[in-house]
């Protein structure tokens, strides 16, 4: 917050000096006026604008980092739950047993599908089930594969 006040003070100072240049006569030479204008008007305004932009960029970076950390924590929460449930999860189970709502759970599951950590299937009752292959028993996995083939036929 202090940076922002400083930035606005620099911009205000530069604008105040600009008023002085506009209202005052050019009693010095052209080179001296140009140097004074650059030092007293352009530099403070430019520095103020740079500070404001940098602060906004830092806020965006912090927000992105927070989102990444939250996404990672949610993925870990779902993976732990999938391990407990032997590799099969539904969105309602995730909502019931975690801190996520349905929309958040679906978003995380979609990301896990993109990362190829989970497969989405529909069970015979029409319920969407997410299967985490690395947490399923090999024998159970083959049985489910056989069942899904029979259902398709």
ABEGO torsion letter per residue (X at the ends): XAAAAAAAAAAAAAAAAAAAAAABBBABBAAAAAAAAAAAAAAAAAAAAAAAAAAAAAAAAAAAAAAAAAAAAAAAAAAAAAAAAGGBBBAAAAAAABABBAAAAAAAAAAAAAAGABBBBBBAAGBBBBBBAAABBAAAAAAAAAAAAAAAX
